[in-house]
Amino acid sequence: MVKRLGGWDAVLLYNETPNLHQHTLKVAVIDASDCEGFGFDRFRQTLARRLHLLEPLRYQLVEIPGRFHRAMWLENCDVDLDYHVRRMTISPPGGRRELDAAIGEVAGTPLDRSRPLWEFHFVEGMADNRFAIIGKVHHALADGVASANLLARGTDLPNAPQSERDDYRADPIPSDAQLIRYAMRNHVDHLKELPRLVWDTAKGVRRVRRKSTSTPGLARNFHPPATFLNHVVSPGRTFASATLELDDVKATGKHLGVTINDMVLAISTGALRTLLLKYDGHADEPLLCGVPMSIDTSPERISGNALGTVLVSLPTHVSDPLEWVRLSRIGAMIGKENTALLGPELVSRWASYAPPALTEWMFRRIAISDSPNRLINVPVSNVPGPQQPARIDGAPIEEFLSVGPLTFGVGVNITVWSYVGKLNISVLADDATFDDPHEVTRAMVDAFAHIRQAAGLPAEMTP
């Protein structure tokens, strides 16, 4: 069986360049202190028995002859676990810093498109009988919501599918003639849909223009200021992580009358202001932030991208922590309203019409262009992860980390992923933007403490 890549999925393939890898990282930290015998071999065996539940890990990219249409997924291919499941050892003492360095190393190499687009790296050498699994999955396979649902299938979550078997049937690759016929039929359907898409686009643009007003203190869409964050991205990758207690963030948000997502944006604002002052010497303009928004949050969806992007102003030009919260909330509300008025699926629908070869060539030119970024200064994602404790082959997972890829002209990605009472902050950066990516995570923890103190709450947080 084959199926066509969605428009957004295909664009995530086209915009992959030698300096902009388009894989996401999902990291599980496992406490095996009470699980005798847990290790690489048992993990590999468990994955083999559950591979039939993890359909996207069996997808193989199939290009259309002549590349005159989007590629397809062969839905059941042979998977060589000796290639896809790897083991690595981190240096002593095997703590957070050493794991972060290993994650950055894994992030810095692209996936091989001649194989299914994923790798699992089993990390040994951690302190206190802990292990980590670094999952590297191409963004074309799954967005954040689909990845969370896919993880649930592979772990021992309550009520998750747990049936196991050792084999499944691989599908034959379609002939060139079949692929061309599929593509022609799909092109005909697209031509039929085009008038409706043009009409919906015109309506959406009119709605945004009628509603659009200039709000003092907020960044203007498509006018991000020049900052040290925005430059031609280097190929190397660095990674840093930190954790906040979810209850602390919830309590602070409740006290201030805002959501967890508003708090994440406000914390990011405070951190980025600190970094702008250090690296640029000033922070006198708001930044423009791209916030991924899930269009399909179905718990059954385990593949594909159902994403829109909300453009949000981050008030890095103000020093008052309570203003970080207030203006971030206003920016998020305006951004969501603009996205709803335009149509959250509009960009994804247009992406279906992008010609593969031309689009890929255009993205390669943009990736090495030193012209200033005209879309966003920084992406910030907040993805609700599992809130029930999970296990892998009986060993408890004590921490989940997740981070998305870097984009054109932006040297950092901030992703927050919650798991069982923790708010886990992950920062992926190139190796040219920061002296140390842990500057970002430290600045985020400090920004949260400043917000709590300004709100009259204890600056000290749960350890």
C-alpha positions in Angstrom: 0.0 0.0 0.0 1.1 3.5 -0.7 -0.2 6.9 0.3 0.6 10.5 -0.8 2.5 12.7 1.6 0.4 15.7 2.8 1.4 19.1 1.4 3.0 20.2 4.7 4.8 16.8 5.1 6.3 17.3 1.6 7.4 20.8 2.3 9.3 19.6 5.3 11.2 17.3 3.0 11.8 20.0 0.4 13.2 22.5 2.9 15.8 20.1 4.3 19.3 21.3 3.3 22.9 20.5 4.4 22.7 23.1 7.2 19.0 22.6 8.1 18.1 19.1 9.0 14.4 18.5 9.4 14.2 15.8 12.0 12.7 16.1 15.5 14.1 14.6 18.6 12.2 12.7 21.3 14.2 11.6 24.3 13.2 9.2 27.1 15.2 9.0 30.2 14.7 5.6 31.9 15.4 4.6 35.5 16.4 0.9 35.5 17.5 0.7 39.1 14.6 -1.6 40.0 14.5 -3.4 36.6 17.2 -6.0 36.5 18.5 -6.9 33.1 17.1 -3.9 31.3 19.5 -2.8 28.5 20.1 -2.4 24.8 19.2 -6.0 23.9 15.9 -5.9 25.8 15.0 -2.6 24.3 15.7 -3.7 20.8 13.7 -6.9 21.3 10.7 -5.0 22.7 10.8 -2.6 19.7 10.9 -5.5 17.3 7.8 -7.1 18.9 5.9 -3.8 18.8 7.0 -2.5 15.4 3.6 -3.6 13.9 1.9 -1.0 16.1 4.3 1.8 15.1 3.2 2.1 11.4 5.2 5.3 10.6 8.4 3.6 11.5 7.7 1.2 8.6 7.1 4.0 6.0 9.6 4.2 3.1 9.8 7.3 0.9 9.0 6.6 -2.8 9.7 9.4 -5.3 7.5 9.9 -8.4 9.5 9.4 -11.7 10.5 12.9 -12.9 9.5 14.3 -9.5 6.5 16.1 -11.1 4.4 15.4 -8.0 4.8 14.9 -4.2 6.4 11.7 -3.1 4.5 8.8 -1.6 4.9 6.6 1.5 5.3 2.8 1.0 3.4 1.9 4.2 5.0 -1.4 5.0 8.7 -1.8 4.1 11.4 -4.0 5.5 13.1 -2.5 8.5 16.8 -3.2 9.4 16.9 -2.8 13.1 20.7 -3.3 13.1 20.8 0.0 11.2 18.0 1.9 12.9 18.7 1.0 16.5 22.1 2.1 17.7 24.0 2.2 21.0 26.2 5.0 22.3 28.1 5.7 25.6 28.4 9.1 27.1 31.4 10.3 29.1 31.5 10.3 32.9 29.9 11.3 35.2 26.9 10.6 32.9 24.7 13.4 34.0 22.5 16.0 32.4 25.3 17.9 30.7 26.8 14.7 29.2 23.4 13.6 27.9 22.7 17.0 26.4 26.0 16.8 24.5 25.1 13.4 23.1 21.7 14.7 22.0 23.3 17.6 20.2 25.7 15.1 18.5 22.8 13.0 17.3 20.9 16.0 16.1 23.8 17.2 13.9 23.6 14.5 11.2 20.8 14.1 8.6 18.7 11.0 8.2 19.3 8.7 5.2 16.4 9.1 2.8 17.0 5.7 1.2 15.8 4.1 4.5 12.8 4.7 6.8 13.3 8.1 8.2 14.1 7.4 11.9 16.8 6.3 14.2 16.8 5.3 17.9 20.1 5.8 19.8 20.3 3.8 23.1 22.5 5.8 25.5 24.6 4.0 28.1 27.0 5.2 30.7 24.5 7.4 32.6 24.7 7.7 36.4 22.5 5.7 38.9 21.6 2.9 36.4 19.8 5.2 34.1 19.6 4.9 30.3 18.3 7.3 27.6 16.7 6.6 24.2 17.2 9.4 21.7 14.6 9.1 19.0 15.4 10.9 15.7 12.3 11.1 13.5 11.9 13.1 10.4 9.3 15.9 10.8 7.7 14.7 7.5 6.6 11.6 9.4 4.9 13.2 12.4 4.3 16.5 14.2 4.3 16.9 18.0 0.8 15.6 18.6 1.3 12.6 16.3 4.7 11.8 17.9 3.1 11.9 21.4 0.4 9.4 20.3 3.1 7.2 18.6 5.2 7.2 21.8 2.1 6.0 23.7 1.9 2.9 21.4 5.5 2.0 22.0 5.5 2.3 25.8 3.6 0.5 28.6 1.0 3.3 29.1 -2.3 2.2 30.7 -4.9 1.5 28.0 -2.3 1.7 25.2 -2.2 -1.1 22.6 0.2 -3.8 23.9 -0.3 -6.7 21.5 3.1 -8.0 20.3 4.3 -10.1 17.3 7.5 -10.7 15.6 6.6 -10.2 12.0 4.5 -8.3 9.5 4.1 -8.3 5.7 6.2 -5.9 3.6 4.4 -4.3 0.7 5.9 -4.4 -2.9 7.1 -1.1 -4.3 4.7 0.1 -7.1 6.0 0.3 -10.6 6.9 3.6 -12.3 3.7 3.3 -14.4 1.5 2.9 -11.3 3.2 5.9 -9.5 2.7 8.1 -12.6 -1.0 7.1 -12.8 -1.5 7.9 -9.1 0.2 11.3 -9.5 -1.9 12.2 -12.6 -5.2 11.4 -10.8 -4.1 13.4 -7.8 -3.2 16.4 -10.1 -6.6 16.3 -11.6 -8.2 16.4 -8.2 -6.0 19.3 -7.2 -7.0 21.3 -10.3 -10.7 20.8 -9.3 -9.9 22.1 -5.8 -7.9 25.1 -6.9 -10.7 27.6 -7.5 -12.1 26.9 -4.0 -8.6 27.4 -2.5 -8.2 30.7 -4.3 -11.6 31.9 -3.1 -10.9 30.8 0.5 -7.6 32.6 0.4 -9.1 35.8 -0.8 -11.8 35.7 1.9 -9.2 35.0 4.6 -6.9 37.9 3.5 -9.9 40.3 3.5 -10.9 39.2 7.0 -7.4 39.7 8.4 -7.1 43.1 6.7 -10.5 44.3 8.0 -9.5 43.2 11.5 -5.8 44.2 11.4 -4.9 47.1 13.7 -1.6 48.4 14.9 -1.3 47.5 18.7 1.3 49.6 20.6 4.1 47.4 22.1 3.6 44.5 19.8 5.7 43.3 16.8 4.3 43.7 13.3 3.8 40.5 11.3 6.6 39.9 8.7 8.7 42.6 10.3 11.0 40.8 12.8 13.9 43.0 14.0 17.5 42.0 13.3 19.0 40.1 16.2 22.0 37.8 16.9 19.6 34.9 16.7 19.0 35.5 13.0 21.7 34.5 10.6 22.7 31.8 8.2 22.4 28.6 10.3 25.5 26.5 10.7 25.4 22.7 10.2 26.5 21.8 13.8 24.0 21.3 16.6 24.1 21.9 20.4 21.4 21.0 22.9 20.4 21.9 26.4 17.5 21.0 28.7 16.0 22.0 32.0 12.9 21.1 34.0 10.2 23.1 35.9 7.5 21.6 38.1 4.2 21.8 36.2 2.3 22.6 39.4 4.5 25.6 39.9 3.8 26.9 36.4 0.1 26.1 36.7 -0.2 27.9 40.1 1.6 31.0 38.8 -0.6 31.1 35.7 -3.7 30.7 37.8 -2.6 33.5 40.1 -2.1 35.8 37.1 -5.2 34.6 35.2 -3.3 33.2 32.2 -2.8 29.8 30.6 0.2 27.5 30.7 0.9 28.4 27.0 0.9 32.1 28.0 3.4 31.3 30.8 5.7 29.5 28.4 5.7 32.5 26.1 6.3 34.9 29.0 9.2 32.8 30.3 10.7 32.7 26.8 10.3 36.5 26.6 12.3 37.0 29.8 15.0 34.6 28.8 15.4 36.0 25.3 15.5 39.6 26.7 18.5 38.5 28.9 20.2 37.0 25.9 19.6 40.0 23.6 21.1 42.3 26.2 24.2 40.0 26.4 24.8 39.4 22.7 23.3 42.4 21.0 23.8 44.9 23.9 20.2 46.1 23.6 16.6 44.8 23.7 14.5 47.6 22.4 12.0 45.9 20.1 9.6 43.0 20.5 10.5 39.8 18.8 8.2 37.9 16.4 7.7 34.3 17.5 6.3 31.4 15.5 4.1 29.1 17.6 3.0 25.8 16.0 -0.7 25.1 16.4 -2.2 21.7 16.0 -5.2 21.5 13.8 -5.9 17.8 14.5 -5.5 16.7 18.1 -7.1 13.3 17.7 -5.4 10.7 20.0 -5.6 8.2 17.1 -3.4 10.2 14.7 0.2 8.9 14.7 1.6 10.3 11.5 1.6 13.4 9.3 1.5 17.1 10.1 -1.7 18.9 10.9 -0.1 22.2 11.8 -0.8 25.9 11.5 1.6 28.6 12.7 0.5 31.4 15.0 2.6 34.6 14.8 3.0 36.0 18.3 4.7 39.1 19.5 7.1 38.6 22.4 7.6 41.8 24.5 11.4 41.5 25.0 11.6 45.3 25.0 10.1 45.7 28.4 11.8 44.9 31.7 8.7 44.3 34.0 8.1 40.5 34.3 4.4 41.1 34.8 4.3 42.9 31.4 6.0 39.9 29.9 3.0 37.9 30.9 0.3 40.5 30.0 1.7 41.4 26.6 2.5 37.8 25.7 -1.1 36.9 26.4 -2.3 39.8 24.2 0.1 38.8 21.5 -1.1 35.2 21.6 -4.7 36.2 21.5 -4.2 38.4 18.5 -2.1 35.8 16.7 -4.7 33.1 17.2 -7.4 35.4 16.0 -5.5 36.3 12.9 -4.8 32.6 12.2 -8.5 31.8 12.6 -9.5 34.6 10.3 -7.1 33.6 7.6 -7.8 29.9 8.0 -5.5 27.6 10.0 -5.3 25.1 7.1 -4.7 27.6 4.3 -0.9 27.4 4.2 -1.0 23.6 4.4 -3.5 23.5 1.5 -1.3 25.7 -0.7 1.7 23.5 0.2 0.1 20.7 -1.7 0.7 22.6 -4.9 4.5 23.2 -4.4 6.5 21.7 -7.3 9.1 19.4 -5.7 12.3 20.2 -7.7 11.6 24.0 -7.9 10.6 24.3 -4.2 13.7 22.3 -3.1 16.0 24.5 -5.2 14.4 27.7 -3.7 14.8 26.5 -0.1 18.5 25.6 -0.7 19.1 29.1 -2.0 17.3 30.7 1.0 19.2 28.4 3.5 22.5 29.9 2.5 21.3 33.5 1.9 22.5 36.1 4.3 19.5 38.3 3.8 17.6 39.0 7.0 14.9 36.6 8.1 11.5 38.1 7.1 9.2 35.7 8.9 10.1 35.1 12.6 12.9 35.6 15.1 12.4 32.4 17.0 10.0 29.4 17.2 8.6 28.4 20.6 6.5 25.2 20.9 4.5 24.0 23.8 3.3 20.4 23.4 1.2 18.5 26.1 2.9 15.1 26.5 1.6 12.1 28.5 0.5 12.8 32.0 0.4 9.1 33.0 3.7 7.4 34.0 5.0 5.2 31.1 7.4 2.3 31.1 9.5 0.5 28.4 9.6 -3.2 29.0 8.8 -2.6 32.7 11.4 0.1 33.3 9.9 3.5 34.3 10.4 6.5 32.1 11.2 9.4 34.4 11.6 12.1 31.8 10.5 13.0 28.2 12.3 15.6 26.2 11.3 16.9 22.7 12.6 19.5 20.3 11.9 20.5 16.7 14.3 21.4 13.9 15.9 24.8 13.2 14.4 26.9 10.4 15.7 29.4 7.9 17.7 32.2 9.4 17.0 31.2 13.0 19.7 29.7 15.1 17.6 28.3 18.0 14.4 26.3 18.6 12.7 26.3 22.0 10.3 23.4 22.7 8.4 22.7 26.0 7.0 19.2 26.5 5.1 18.2 29.6 5.2 14.8 31.2 3.8 13.6 34.5 3.9 16.8 36.4 7.1 18.1 34.8 7.5 20.9 32.2 10.6 19.9 30.3 12.4 22.7 28.4 14.5 21.7 25.4 16.7 24.1 23.4 18.3 23.1 20.1 20.7 25.6 18.6 23.4 25.6 15.9 27.0 25.8 17.1 27.4 29.5 16.2 24.6 31.3 18.1 25.5 30.8 21.7 28.6 30.3 23.7 26.7 27.5 25.5 23.0 26.6 24.9 22.5 26.1 28.6 22.5 29.9 28.8 19.0 29.7 27.3 17.7 27.1 29.8 19.3 29.0 32.7 17.7 32.2 31.5 14.3 30.5 31.2 14.4 29.2 34.8 15.6 32.6 36.0 12.8 34.4 34.0 10.2 32.1 35.7 11.6 33.0 39.1 11.4 36.7 38.3 7.7 36.4 37.2 6.8 34.6 40.4 8.6 37.2 42.5 6.9 40.1 40.7 3.6 38.3 41.2 4.1 38.2 45.0 4.9 34.4 45.0 8.0 32.8 46.4 10.8 32.9 43.9 12.0 29.6 45.2 10.5 26.6 43.3 10.0 23.0 43.9 13.4 21.3 43.5 
